[in-house]
């Protein structure tokens, strides 16, 4: 009885070694490859240019220089409106942003 069980187990394991992909996995792979084939390939350059442009826009705020604008952008403040509307503590958490800059920005509100 044990020998039958072991032989059955071996046959199951040998079948799974031959084809480790289930039909569902094959179907997902086919769908994934179909999606990637239909997408047009785009370059990532416009995103980098867009971030530089947004950083330059942040420098238009009073007291915000290039370094603090970059720090604000990297902290998640992508627009001037986002910086102005932000909580004081959130702005102070950004490196390079001090209390004087926060006071200047809060006057704009």
N, C-alpha and C positions, 0 to 999 in steps of 0.2 A: 504494500500500500504506500509506504513512504517512497519507494523507488518510483512508483507511478507519478507521485506528486513531484518529485525532483525532476523527472524527465519532462513532465508537463511544464514546469517552471523554466527549465533550460530552453525548451522550444519557444516559450513566450519571450524570454530574454533574447534569444538569437534573432527572433523576428523584429524586436524593437531596436536591436543594434543595426540591422539592415536599413530600416526606415525609422529614424528617430522623429521625423516630422509627421504629425497627425494631419488629416485632411484639413482641419480647421487652420492649422499653422500654415499649410500650403496656400490656403485661400487668402489668409491675411497677407502673406508675402506677395501674392499676385496682385492684390488690391493696392498694397503699398507701392509696388513697382509701377503699377498703372498710374498712380497719383504722381509719382516723381517724373514719369515720362511726359506727362501733359503740362507740367509747370514750366514756364519759360525761365531760363536761367538769368538771374540779375546779379549785378555786381554790388558789393557792399560799400563802394565808394560814396554814393549819395548820402548814406546815413552818417558817415564821418564828416562830410561837408555840412550836413544839417546840424550836427552837434557843434561844430565850430561856429556856425552862424548863430545858434542859440546862445552860446557862451558870449559872443560879441554883443548880442542884444542885452544880456544881463549886465554888461559893463555900462549900459546907459543909466542904470540906477545910481543915485548919488552915493558916493563913498565906496562903490564896488569897482575894484580893479580887475585885472586879468586873472590873478591868482584866486581871489575870492570868488569871482564869477565861475571859474572852473570848479572850485570846491563846492559851490552851491549846485552847479549842474550835476556833478557826480553824486551829490547827496540826494538828488531827486527833484530839485527845484528847477524845472525846465523852462519856465516862463517868468516874466517879470510879475505877472499877476499872482503866480504861485508863491513867489518870494514875499510879496507885499501881504498876502493873505495868511502867510504862515504864522504859527505860534512863536512867540519869542524864544521859548526853550528849545524848540526845534531848530531855530536859526543858530542859537548859541552852541548847539551840539556839533555844528559844522566847524571843522578846523579852519582857522583863518578868519573867522567871523567873531567880532567882539561886541561888547555891549554898546559902544558908540555907533557902530554900523547898524545894529539893531534899532537903536533910537532913531537914527536917520530914516531907516526904512519904515518905521511905524508912523512917522510924521506924514508919510505919503498916503496913509490910509484914509 
